Amino acid sequence: MNTPHIATKTRLDRRAFLRNAGLLLTLPWLEAMVPSFANAAESRAAVTQPRRFLAMNYSLGFHVPLLVPKEEGRGYAPSYYLEPLQAHREDFTVFSGISHDEQNGSDGHTSELTWLTSAKHPGLPGFRNTISLDQLLVQKLNPDTRFSSLVLSAGNHASMSWTMNGVCLPAEPSPSKVFQLLFVEGSPGEVKRQLADLRRGRSILDTIGEEARKLNANLGPRDKEKVDQYFTSVRELEARLLSSSAWATRPKPKVDAVAPKDVADRTDIIAKTRLMHEMITLAFQTDSTRFITYSAGGMNATPKIDGVSQDWHNLSHHGQDEAKIEELRIIERAEFNEIARLLGLLKGVKEGRGTLLDHTIVMAGSNLGNASAHSTRDLPLIVAGGGFRHGQHVVAGGKGNDNARFANLFVQIAHRMDVGLEKFGSSNGRSIKGFELA
């Protein structure tokens, strides 16, 4: 007679931790976190590592002739800027022939505002931005993390993250403050005050909502539309407050890393970038968030880099002056050295059957294809990690006005994140050929 199998295991929460004598240790994924009678879908969900998205924009562009390989496909010879990344050659794809349409705006740099949205004519009269890709993914996936997203900056540029109502989310430029947000516990009194503030916020929102609903009955169509948009903003804020309230009392993860000290010299852009890359890695590694944007690089000053003696912005407007291009290549090569280091950090963290890089889509590029002419065509772009088939140069479209639509790539990225978009921004339903899942 066969003895029936009786499931006796106790299911552990995916965020289970051990605590003893004030020490907290977060557990990795264990089989005990799968329900005893899990169906196939539940089992897959339990063992699937979270997917993440990182977008990094370098607003003064890159000198494209030093970045884009001459050869298409897998057999390309690495360009000067791609040489530092060759240890990760099979982990990234370099693109050419890609851009957003109609990016002429109020000045030569406003396309920075729309790099993740593809909205047209940034900054011109009547312009209103649309939701950025990172925030759409947050909205669709609603991740159970302490922070729905992190919006970061090197301190010199605007945020790339925008809500569905066209509101820009402020960027945090301080690595030490990011570390504090992620890992430093508040005192019991501070937590209590935080919760009290959240409760007051919800009470205020409830009152405002009721008053607005009363008002709405007597409004015309256009005003009602504005109030509806307002309601949406209120609901988004309520959701963030509720989430913050739940997370305020949960212990923050413990890490061996020492709290960073902010770089005092604002021109030491490489040191600042290196610190922020470390914070990005820690944020993903501890699953504190799954969506990060980072406005990197660029300033109206001389960066603290050996061999550079001129204002960075001025160098980007080189007008084919060889002396300026020589200094510019020093700056931009240093930036690619740091991108390579970041990929190494992500690749060095084991997660499930792969690495943190395997589960993170890293998109690094610029809103300017030729900063010297403020051209928004032929944008420089690399995409790393995330389970795509890499190791190649993808020519997405022709040059200039024949570029492929950058927003089509956004749709492909969303699909990889299990968000089934039909369209995003200026996309036209055509995939970027040659960019496929591994």
PLY file of the C-alpha trace (Angstrom):
ply
format ascii 1.0
element vertex 438
property float x
property float y
property float z
element edge 437
property int vertex1
property int vertex2
end_header
0.00 0.00 0.00
1.38 3.36 -0.98
1.64 5.90 1.75
-0.01 9.13 0.65
2.28 12.15 0.53
1.24 14.79 3.01
2.55 18.30 2.47
3.86 19.48 5.81
6.17 22.33 4.97
5.42 25.82 6.21
5.49 28.41 3.50
7.93 31.25 4.08
7.20 34.75 2.98
9.35 35.87 0.04
10.63 38.69 2.26
11.35 36.48 5.26
14.29 37.41 7.47
16.12 36.15 10.55
16.53 38.34 13.60
18.62 37.74 16.70
20.27 40.07 19.20
19.55 43.08 17.04
21.02 41.48 13.90
18.84 41.26 10.80
19.58 38.91 7.91
17.39 38.91 4.83
16.93 35.43 3.37
17.56 34.60 -0.29
14.95 32.76 -2.33
14.28 29.30 -0.87
12.10 26.43 -2.08
10.08 26.83 1.12
8.78 30.08 -0.36
6.80 28.09 -2.94
3.33 27.04 -1.74
2.95 23.32 -0.97
0.18 22.90 -3.55
1.45 25.54 -5.98
0.12 25.23 -9.47
2.43 25.64 -12.45
1.87 29.40 -12.71
2.50 29.93 -8.98
5.67 27.85 -9.13
6.99 29.86 -12.07
6.15 33.13 -10.34
7.86 32.00 -7.15
11.16 31.12 -8.84
11.21 33.94 -11.38
13.59 36.69 -10.36
12.19 40.21 -10.46
12.90 42.15 -13.63
14.34 45.61 -13.34
14.89 48.64 -15.53
17.63 51.28 -15.39
17.75 54.24 -17.78
20.80 56.52 -17.85
20.83 59.64 -20.00
24.01 61.57 -20.84
22.57 64.89 -21.87
25.59 66.30 -23.72
25.67 63.29 -25.98
28.62 61.24 -27.17
30.80 61.87 -30.19
29.09 59.25 -32.34
32.05 58.50 -34.69
33.95 57.27 -31.62
31.03 55.13 -30.45
29.18 53.48 -33.34
31.05 50.54 -34.96
31.54 50.58 -38.71
30.37 46.98 -39.05
26.82 45.74 -38.46
25.97 42.56 -36.59
28.00 40.38 -34.25
31.41 40.68 -35.90
31.93 44.38 -35.36
35.33 45.79 -34.37
34.93 47.66 -31.05
34.96 51.43 -31.34
37.12 53.60 -29.08
34.29 54.11 -26.58
33.25 50.45 -26.63
36.75 49.13 -25.88
36.27 49.39 -22.07
33.08 47.30 -22.39
34.60 44.36 -24.23
34.73 42.19 -21.11
30.92 42.41 -21.29
30.60 42.22 -25.08
28.02 39.42 -24.95
25.96 41.38 -22.41
25.12 44.51 -24.43
23.90 45.72 -27.82
24.93 48.97 -29.47
22.29 50.69 -31.65
22.45 53.20 -34.47
19.82 54.78 -36.72
17.30 55.49 -33.97
15.54 58.60 -32.61
12.29 60.25 -31.53
10.34 62.33 -34.06
9.79 66.10 -33.85
12.07 66.89 -30.94
12.75 70.52 -31.86
11.89 72.48 -28.74
12.33 75.75 -26.90
16.13 75.32 -26.92
18.74 72.85 -28.06
18.65 70.78 -24.88
14.95 70.43 -24.06
14.85 67.02 -25.74
16.35 65.79 -22.47
12.82 66.14 -21.02
11.34 63.71 -23.54
14.06 61.05 -23.85
11.88 58.56 -21.96
8.49 59.88 -23.17
8.87 60.72 -26.91
6.46 63.67 -26.52
6.87 66.20 -29.32
8.27 69.76 -29.29
9.48 69.94 -25.67
9.21 73.34 -24.03
7.33 75.05 -26.85
4.01 76.84 -26.10
1.30 74.33 -25.27
3.77 71.53 -24.57
2.74 69.00 -21.96
4.88 66.00 -21.31
3.54 62.45 -21.21
4.34 59.55 -18.91
7.92 58.26 -19.03
8.65 54.62 -19.73
9.91 53.92 -16.20
6.77 55.34 -14.58
4.48 53.46 -16.96
6.23 50.22 -15.97
5.81 51.16 -12.31
2.12 51.85 -12.89
1.51 48.59 -14.74
3.58 46.29 -12.52
2.97 47.95 -9.12
6.06 46.35 -7.53
6.00 45.38 -3.86
9.18 47.27 -2.99
10.02 50.00 -0.49
10.35 52.52 -3.31
8.26 52.22 -6.46
11.13 53.90 -8.29
14.26 55.95 -7.68
14.90 59.12 -9.67
18.57 60.08 -9.49
20.82 62.75 -10.94
24.48 63.73 -11.10
23.28 67.10 -9.86
23.44 69.03 -13.10
20.36 68.04 -15.01
16.62 67.64 -14.83
14.78 64.45 -14.05
13.75 62.11 -16.89
10.78 60.68 -14.95
7.28 61.99 -15.59
3.87 60.94 -14.31
0.83 60.30 -16.49
-0.28 63.88 -15.77
2.97 65.32 -17.10
4.42 66.11 -13.68
8.19 65.86 -13.40
9.43 63.76 -10.47
12.34 65.47 -8.67
15.74 63.80 -8.88
18.02 63.07 -5.92
21.65 64.04 -6.61
23.19 62.92 -3.28
24.53 59.34 -2.96
24.64 59.69 0.83
20.95 60.60 0.95
20.13 57.66 -1.33
22.02 55.37 1.07
20.13 56.85 4.01
16.79 56.32 2.28
17.66 52.73 1.46
19.40 51.49 4.57
19.37 53.84 7.56
16.62 53.16 10.10
14.88 56.09 11.72
14.45 56.19 15.47
11.10 54.96 16.88
10.12 58.58 17.35
10.98 59.44 13.75
8.98 56.47 12.46
6.03 57.51 14.63
6.17 61.07 13.29
6.41 59.76 9.74
3.32 57.62 10.21
1.46 60.55 11.77
2.36 62.69 8.75
1.07 59.98 6.43
-2.19 59.69 8.32
-2.64 63.46 8.19
-1.92 63.36 4.47
-4.62 60.78 3.84
-7.11 62.72 5.92
-6.39 65.89 3.97
-6.72 64.05 0.67
-10.06 62.57 1.72
-11.35 66.03 2.59
-10.11 67.55 -0.64
-11.60 64.70 -2.64
-15.05 65.15 -1.08
-15.03 68.90 -1.62
-13.91 68.47 -5.22
-16.69 65.95 -5.90
-19.26 68.45 -4.62
-17.77 71.13 -6.83
-17.68 68.87 -9.87
-21.48 68.73 -10.11
-21.58 72.39 -11.13
-18.66 72.48 -13.56
-18.55 72.66 -17.33
-16.96 69.90 -19.49
-13.48 71.44 -19.65
-13.34 72.09 -15.93
-14.63 68.59 -15.23
-11.75 67.24 -17.33
-9.31 69.26 -15.24
-10.90 67.97 -12.03
-10.70 64.40 -13.33
-7.00 64.90 -13.94
-6.74 66.28 -10.43
-8.55 63.22 -9.03
-6.04 61.01 -10.81
-3.18 62.91 -9.16
-4.87 62.58 -5.78
-5.36 58.85 -6.22
-1.72 58.42 -7.23
-0.62 60.33 -4.13
-2.94 58.29 -1.92
-1.46 55.08 -3.28
2.06 56.34 -2.57
1.06 57.38 0.95
-0.53 54.01 1.67
2.55 52.22 0.38
4.84 54.47 2.43
2.76 53.82 5.53
3.14 50.05 5.16
6.88 50.25 4.54
7.60 52.73 7.36
7.44 50.01 10.01
9.27 47.30 8.05
12.99 46.89 8.81
15.32 48.16 6.12
17.84 45.71 4.66
21.28 45.48 6.21
24.33 45.74 3.96
28.07 45.51 4.53
28.67 48.67 2.49
29.91 51.76 4.29
27.74 54.85 3.94
29.22 56.99 1.16
30.40 60.57 1.59
29.19 62.93 -1.09
31.83 64.30 -3.42
32.34 67.91 -2.41
33.80 69.01 -5.74
30.88 69.29 -8.14
33.26 69.04 -11.11
34.50 65.59 -10.05
31.81 63.97 -12.16
33.49 60.57 -12.42
33.75 60.13 -8.65
30.10 61.22 -8.28
28.98 58.82 -10.98
30.93 55.94 -9.44
29.23 56.45 -6.07
25.78 56.63 -7.65
26.43 53.45 -9.64
27.23 51.70 -6.38
23.97 52.96 -4.86
22.06 51.76 -7.93
23.57 48.28 -7.57
22.73 48.12 -3.85
19.17 49.32 -4.47
18.58 46.54 -7.01
20.49 43.92 -5.03
18.31 44.47 -1.94
15.12 44.71 -4.06
14.48 48.14 -2.58
13.26 49.22 -6.01
13.11 47.81 -9.54
13.02 51.01 -11.55
15.72 53.70 -11.60
16.45 56.65 -13.84
19.77 58.47 -13.66
20.49 61.79 -15.35
24.25 61.50 -15.76
27.06 63.65 -17.02
27.28 67.10 -18.57
27.98 70.50 -17.00
28.80 74.10 -17.78
32.20 73.74 -16.15
35.53 71.98 -16.62
35.26 68.43 -15.29
37.97 67.18 -12.96
39.55 64.69 -15.38
43.22 64.54 -16.29
43.87 66.04 -19.70
40.72 68.20 -19.75
41.11 71.98 -19.51
37.91 73.38 -21.02
34.23 73.72 -20.15
32.41 70.45 -20.96
29.40 72.15 -22.58
31.75 74.20 -24.75
33.63 71.06 -25.76
30.39 69.38 -26.82
29.92 72.28 -29.27
33.21 71.43 -30.92
32.33 72.43 -34.50
34.75 69.68 -35.66
37.64 71.43 -33.88
40.13 68.57 -33.41
41.59 70.00 -30.20
38.13 70.15 -28.62
37.22 66.67 -29.83
40.45 65.33 -28.29
39.43 66.66 -24.84
35.86 65.52 -25.36
37.01 61.97 -26.10
38.89 61.91 -22.78
35.69 62.80 -20.90
33.48 60.39 -22.79
35.94 57.51 -22.60
35.99 58.04 -18.82
32.18 57.82 -18.82
32.30 54.52 -20.71
34.87 53.23 -18.23
32.26 53.84 -15.50
29.47 52.21 -17.53
31.72 49.16 -17.88
32.33 49.18 -14.12
28.58 49.35 -13.45
27.93 46.38 -15.72
30.63 44.54 -13.82
29.00 45.35 -10.48
25.61 44.10 -11.67
27.16 41.04 -13.26
29.04 40.25 -10.07
25.87 39.80 -8.01
24.54 36.24 -8.28
20.76 36.00 -8.31
18.91 32.73 -8.81
20.40 30.93 -11.80
21.88 34.10 -13.23
23.16 37.51 -12.21
21.65 40.85 -11.34
22.56 42.05 -14.85
20.66 39.14 -16.40
17.51 40.43 -14.69
18.11 44.16 -15.25
17.59 46.03 -18.51
20.20 48.81 -18.61
19.59 51.51 -21.22
22.36 54.11 -21.58
22.37 56.83 -24.20
21.59 60.44 -24.95
18.84 62.70 -26.22
21.38 64.30 -28.59
22.91 62.56 -31.58
25.19 65.47 -32.40
25.46 67.85 -29.45
27.55 70.27 -31.48
24.53 70.92 -33.73
21.84 70.07 -31.11
20.68 67.32 -33.45
18.20 64.83 -32.00
18.71 62.34 -34.84
20.97 59.26 -34.84
20.98 58.94 -31.05
23.80 57.03 -29.35
22.44 54.06 -27.40
23.48 50.83 -25.77
21.16 48.34 -24.05
22.61 45.74 -21.69
21.32 42.78 -19.70
17.69 41.87 -19.28
17.74 38.55 -21.12
18.10 39.89 -24.66
20.38 38.42 -27.32
23.36 40.76 -27.17
26.87 40.96 -28.56
25.95 42.91 -31.68
25.60 46.25 -33.42
21.98 46.71 -34.50
21.40 49.22 -37.31
17.78 50.02 -36.45
17.13 52.37 -39.37
18.68 54.69 -41.90
20.35 57.99 -41.09
18.66 61.27 -40.21
15.00 61.37 -41.16
15.12 57.66 -42.00
15.81 56.69 -38.37
13.75 53.97 -36.74
11.48 55.06 -33.92
13.11 54.90 -30.51
9.68 54.38 -28.90
9.34 51.06 -30.74
12.24 49.83 -28.62
10.34 50.99 -25.52
7.48 48.67 -26.47
9.90 45.76 -26.82
11.41 46.54 -23.41
7.92 46.68 -21.88
7.10 43.28 -23.36
10.26 41.87 -21.79
9.01 43.27 -18.47
5.74 41.36 -19.00
3.81 44.53 -19.82
1.90 43.87 -23.04
1.85 47.31 -24.63
0.44 47.80 -28.10
1.84 51.33 -28.31
3.94 53.79 -26.38
4.36 57.45 -27.30
5.37 57.81 -30.95
5.77 54.07 -31.60
4.21 52.73 -34.79
3.96 49.01 -34.07
7.22 48.03 -35.73
9.81 46.17 -33.67
13.51 46.94 -33.96
14.70 44.06 -36.14
17.56 42.01 -34.80
16.86 42.84 -31.16
15.37 39.71 -29.70
15.21 37.66 -26.52
18.06 35.26 -25.84
0 1
1 2
2 3
3 4
4 5
5 6
6 7
7 8
8 9
9 10
10 11
11 12
12 13
13 14
14 15
15 16
16 17
17 18
18 19
19 20
20 21
21 22
22 23
23 24
24 25
25 26
26 27
27 28
28 29
29 30
30 31
31 32
32 33
33 34
34 35
35 36
36 37
37 38
38 39
39 40
40 41
41 42
42 43
43 44
44 45
45 46
46 47
47 48
48 49
49 50
50 51
51 52
52 53
53 54
54 55
55 56
56 57
57 58
58 59
59 60
60 61
61 62
62 63
63 64
64 65
65 66
66 67
67 68
68 69
69 70
70 71
71 72
72 73
73 74
74 75
75 76
76 77
77 78
78 79
79 80
80 81
81 82
82 83
83 84
84 85
85 86
86 87
87 88
88 89
89 90
90 91
91 92
92 93
93 94
94 95
95 96
96 97
97 98
98 99
99 100
100 101
101 102
102 103
103 104
104 105
105 106
106 107
107 108
108 109
109 110
110 111
111 112
112 113
113 114
114 115
115 116
116 117
117 118
118 119
119 120
120 121
121 122
122 123
123 124
124 125
125 126
126 127
127 128
128 129
129 130
130 131
131 132
132 133
133 134
134 135
135 136
136 137
137 138
138 139
139 140
140 141
141 142
142 143
143 144
144 145
145 146
146 147
147 148
148 149
149 150
150 151
151 152
152 153
153 154
154 155
155 156
156 157
157 158
158 159
159 160
160 161
161 162
162 163
163 164
164 165
165 166
166 167
167 168
168 169
169 170
170 171
171 172
172 173
173 174
174 175
175 176
176 177
177 178
178 179
179 180
180 181
181 182
182 183
183 184
184 185
185 186
186 187
187 188
188 189
189 190
190 191
191 192
192 193
193 194
194 195
195 196
196 197
197 198
198 199
199 200
200 201
201 202
202 203
203 204
204 205
205 206
206 207
207 208
208 209
209 210
210 211
211 212
212 213
213 214
214 215
215 216
216 217
217 218
218 219
219 220
220 221
221 222
222 223
223 224
224 225
225 226
226 227
227 228
228 229
229 230
230 231
231 232
232 233
233 234
234 235
235 236
236 237
237 238
238 239
239 240
240 241
241 242
242 243
243 244
244 245
245 246
246 247
247 248
248 249
249 250
250 251
251 252
252 253
253 254
254 255
255 256
256 257
257 258
258 259
259 260
260 261
261 262
262 263
263 264
264 265
265 266
266 267
267 268
268 269
269 270
270 271
271 272
272 273
273 274
274 275
275 276
276 277
277 278
278 279
279 280
280 281
281 282
282 283
283 284
284 285
285 286
286 287
287 288
288 289
289 290
290 291
291 292
292 293
293 294
294 295
295 296
296 297
297 298
298 299
299 300
300 301
301 302
302 303
303 304
304 305
305 306
306 307
307 308
308 309
309 310
310 311
311 312
312 313
313 314
314 315
315 316
316 317
317 318
318 319
319 320
320 321
321 322
322 323
323 324
324 325
325 326
326 327
327 328
328 329
329 330
330 331
331 332
332 333
333 334
334 335
335 336
336 337
337 338
338 339
339 340
340 341
341 342
342 343
343 344
344 345
345 346
346 347
347 348
348 349
349 350
350 351
351 352
352 353
353 354
354 355
355 356
356 357
357 358
358 359
359 360
360 361
361 362
362 363
363 364
364 365
365 366
366 367
367 368
368 369
369 370
370 371
371 372
372 373
373 374
374 375
375 376
376 377
377 378
378 379
379 380
380 381
381 382
382 383
383 384
384 385
385 386
386 387
387 388
388 389
389 390
390 391
391 392
392 393
393 394
394 395
395 396
396 397
397 398
398 399
399 400
400 401
401 402
402 403
403 404
404 405
405 406
406 407
407 408
408 409
409 410
410 411
411 412
412 413
413 414
414 415
415 416
416 417
417 418
418 419
419 420
420 421
421 422
422 423
423 424
424 425
425 426
426 427
427 428
428 429
429 430
430 431
431 432
432 433
433 434
434 435
435 436
436 437
